[in-house]
Amino acid sequence: MTLEGKTVLMSGGSRGIGLAIALRAARDGANVVLLAKTDRPHPRLEGTIHTAAEAIRAAGGRALPVLGDVREDDDIARAVDAAVAEFGGIDAVVNNASVIDLSRTLDLAPKKYDLMQGVNVRGTFMLSRAAIPALREAENPHVLSLSPPVHASPKWLGAHTGYTLAKYGMSLVTLGLAAEFAGEGIAANTLWPRTTIATAAVQNLLGGDRIMARSRTPEIYADAAYEVLTTPSRELTGRSLIVEDVLEAAGVADFSRYAAVPGTRDEELFPDIFLD
């Protein structure tokens, strides 16, 4: 299977991992619908929904940017309707949009807590929910959420409780959809990396240049997502997948090309959160 002619609906995607996934799909000739907020350049974040659309087209895909907020039901409906009207359906939903705040409980502002819940959990649920009627008509329907395995470990439950709830919520929504729609052949899986990924979040929130240099590029996430989205949906659903495991199963033995700094040894890479 390839993604040629398939339609991927993604939340976010103006930059980073989401854009890398979109570009990997575009190289197959996929249609990519982006529901994203960044209309104008941000002082600290590279890329907008418009530059992402241009990059998707340059990579060989068709792009449909939909300016909107995954927290707004009307914007979600507009993105789904636009995808169906423009491309005839939806084959995959990628829940990429996510807000991160690693503050401890007493330091986490209520508005930031609500923002994480609104984007990460509610956004994942509502975007996936809105796309279900179209996914029912797809040949190989997938929902893929960029969220971690759920571990009831004090190490992660207590590390940054507000953020942990939001990311685990994304995963629980996804696994719930997998169980609910398994009989209809709609796959729903989560995907998470073993190491940090060189993105703006790592640069600005997790450790700056030092951690960026010990990270892998977003392309490793994109290649793993591609493997998931091109697997027959009835053969892979309800799984909490790890990026490197997916690629190893696909025959990738050497991950050195994904190092953000060429020559970085595997043991020098910084481990991502939520995985022991």
C-alpha positions in Angstrom: 0.0 0.0 0.0 0.9 3.6 -0.5 -0.8 6.9 0.3 -1.1 7.9 -3.4 -4.5 9.6 -3.8 -5.4 9.1 -0.1 -6.6 12.0 2.0 -5.0 12.7 5.4 -6.7 15.1 7.8 -4.3 16.5 10.4 -4.6 18.8 13.3 -1.7 21.2 13.4 1.0 20.4 10.9 2.5 23.9 10.3 5.9 22.7 11.5 7.8 19.9 13.2 6.6 16.4 13.4 3.2 17.1 11.9 4.8 18.7 8.9 7.3 15.9 8.5 4.4 13.4 8.5 2.5 15.5 5.9 5.6 15.7 3.7 6.1 12.0 3.8 2.6 11.4 2.7 2.9 14.1 0.0 5.8 12.2 -1.5 3.4 9.5 -2.4 1.0 12.0 -3.9 -1.4 12.2 -1.0 -3.9 14.9 -0.3 -3.2 16.6 3.0 -5.8 18.7 4.9 -4.3 20.8 7.7 -6.5 22.3 10.4 -4.1 24.7 12.0 -4.1 28.1 13.7 -0.8 29.7 12.6 -1.7 32.1 9.9 1.2 34.6 10.4 4.8 34.0 11.3 5.4 33.5 15.0 8.5 35.1 16.6 9.7 31.9 18.1 8.1 29.2 15.9 9.0 28.6 12.3 6.3 28.1 9.6 2.7 28.8 9.0 -0.2 26.9 7.6 0.5 28.6 4.3 4.2 27.7 4.2 3.3 24.1 5.1 0.8 23.9 2.3 3.5 25.2 -0.2 6.0 22.5 1.1 3.4 19.8 0.7 2.7 20.8 -2.9 6.4 21.0 -3.6 6.8 17.5 -2.3 4.3 16.1 -4.7 1.0 16.2 -2.7 -2.1 18.2 -2.8 -2.7 20.6 0.2 -5.8 22.1 1.6 -5.0 24.5 4.5 -8.0 25.1 6.8 -7.4 28.0 9.2 -9.0 27.1 12.5 -8.7 25.8 16.0 -9.2 22.1 16.9 -11.0 23.3 20.1 -13.8 24.8 18.0 -16.4 22.4 16.8 -17.4 24.6 13.9 -13.7 24.7 12.7 -13.6 20.9 12.9 -16.8 20.5 10.9 -15.4 23.0 8.3 -12.2 21.0 7.9 -14.0 17.7 7.6 -16.5 19.1 5.1 -13.8 20.7 3.1 -11.8 17.5 2.9 -14.8 15.5 1.7 -15.8 18.2 -0.8 -12.3 18.7 -2.2 -11.0 15.2 -2.2 -14.0 13.0 -2.0 -13.4 11.5 1.5 -11.0 11.0 4.4 -8.6 8.0 4.7 -6.7 8.9 7.8 -6.9 11.3 10.7 -3.6 12.3 12.4 -4.1 13.9 15.8 -0.9 15.9 15.9 -1.9 19.1 17.6 -0.8 19.2 21.2 0.1 21.7 23.9 2.9 21.0 26.4 3.5 22.4 29.8 5.6 20.4 32.2 4.8 22.6 35.2 4.3 21.0 38.6 0.7 21.0 39.9 1.0 24.1 42.1 2.7 26.0 39.3 0.4 25.1 36.5 -2.0 27.9 35.6 -5.7 26.9 35.3 -5.9 28.4 31.8 -2.9 26.3 30.7 -4.5 23.2 32.2 -7.7 23.9 30.3 -5.8 24.6 27.1 -4.0 21.2 27.3 -7.3 19.4 27.9 -9.0 21.3 25.1 -6.4 20.7 22.4 -4.9 17.4 23.4 -7.9 15.4 24.7 -11.1 17.1 23.5 -9.5 18.0 20.1 -8.4 14.4 19.5 -11.9 13.1 20.4 -13.8 15.7 18.4 -11.7 15.6 15.2 -11.7 11.8 15.2 -15.4 11.7 15.9 -16.3 14.2 13.1 -14.3 12.1 10.6 -15.8 8.7 11.4 -18.6 8.9 8.8 -16.0 9.6 6.1 -13.6 7.0 7.5 -16.4 4.4 7.3 -16.3 4.8 3.5 -12.5 4.6 3.2 -10.6 1.5 1.9 -8.0 1.6 4.6 -9.2 3.9 7.4 -6.8 5.0 10.2 -6.8 7.2 13.2 -3.3 7.9 14.5 -2.6 10.0 17.6 0.9 11.2 18.5 0.7 10.2 22.2 2.4 7.8 24.6 1.6 4.4 26.0 -0.5 4.7 29.2 1.6 3.6 32.3 0.1 3.9 35.8 3.6 4.5 37.1 4.2 7.1 39.8 7.3 8.2 37.9 5.1 9.6 35.1 1.8 10.2 36.8 3.6 12.5 39.3 6.2 14.1 37.1 3.9 16.7 35.5 0.4 15.7 36.4 -1.4 18.2 34.2 0.5 17.3 31.0 0.5 13.6 31.8 -3.3 13.7 32.0 -3.6 15.5 28.7 -1.3 13.1 26.8 -2.7 10.0 28.4 -6.1 11.4 27.6 -5.2 11.4 23.9 -4.1 7.8 24.1 -7.2 6.7 26.0 -9.5 8.4 23.4 -7.6 6.6 20.6 -7.7 3.2 22.3 -11.4 3.7 23.0 -12.1 4.4 19.3 -10.1 1.3 18.4 -12.3 -0.9 20.5 -15.6 0.9 19.5 -15.0 0.8 15.8 -13.0 -2.4 15.4 -15.9 -4.2 13.8 -16.0 -1.6 11.1 -12.4 -1.9 10.2 -11.4 1.6 11.4 -7.9 1.4 12.9 -6.9 3.6 15.8 -3.4 3.6 17.2 -1.0 5.8 19.1 2.7 6.5 18.3 5.5 7.7 20.5 9.3 7.9 20.1 12.0 6.5 22.4 14.1 9.6 22.1 13.4 13.3 22.0 12.7 14.8 18.6 14.4 17.9 17.4 11.4 20.3 17.4 10.5 23.7 18.7 9.1 22.2 21.9 12.4 20.6 22.7 14.3 23.7 21.8 12.1 26.1 23.8 10.8 23.9 26.7 12.9 20.8 27.3 16.5 21.9 27.3 17.5 24.1 24.3 20.5 23.3 22.2 21.9 20.7 24.5 18.9 18.4 24.2 18.3 19.3 20.5 21.8 18.0 19.8 21.0 14.7 21.4 17.7 14.2 19.6 16.5 12.6 16.4 14.9 14.4 13.5 11.2 14.5 12.9 11.7 12.3 9.8 12.0 9.2 12.1 8.5 9.9 13.4 7.2 10.5 9.8 8.6 7.3 8.5 7.1 5.3 11.3 3.7 7.1 10.9 3.9 6.2 7.2 4.3 2.5 8.0 1.3 2.6 10.3 -0.9 4.4 7.8 -0.1 2.0 5.0 -0.7 -1.1 7.0 -4.1 -2.8 6.4 -6.4 -1.3 9.1 -7.8 -4.6 10.3 -4.3 -5.9 10.9 -3.1 -3.1 13.2 -5.4 -1.4 15.7 -5.7 -0.7 19.4 -1.9 -0.5 19.8 0.4 1.9 21.6 3.2 1.8 19.2 6.8 3.0 19.6 8.4 4.7 16.6 11.6 2.7 16.6 9.8 -0.6 17.1 7.6 0.1 14.0 10.6 0.9 11.9 12.5 -2.2 13.1 9.5 -4.4 12.2 9.6 -2.7 8.7 13.3 -3.8 8.3 15.1 -0.6 9.4 18.3 -1.6 11.3 20.3 1.6 11.2 18.9 4.7 12.7 22.0 6.8 12.4 20.6 8.9 9.5 17.9 10.2 11.9 20.4 11.8 14.3 19.9 15.6 14.5 23.7 15.9 14.8 25.3 13.4 12.4 27.6 11.0 14.2 25.7 11.0 17.5 25.7 7.5 19.0 22.5 5.9 20.1 23.6 5.8 23.7 24.1 9.6 23.6 20.5 10.3 22.6 18.2 11.8 25.1 15.3 9.5 26.2 11.8 10.8 25.7 9.4 11.1 28.6 6.7 8.5 29.4 8.9 5.5 28.5 11.0 3.6 31.1 
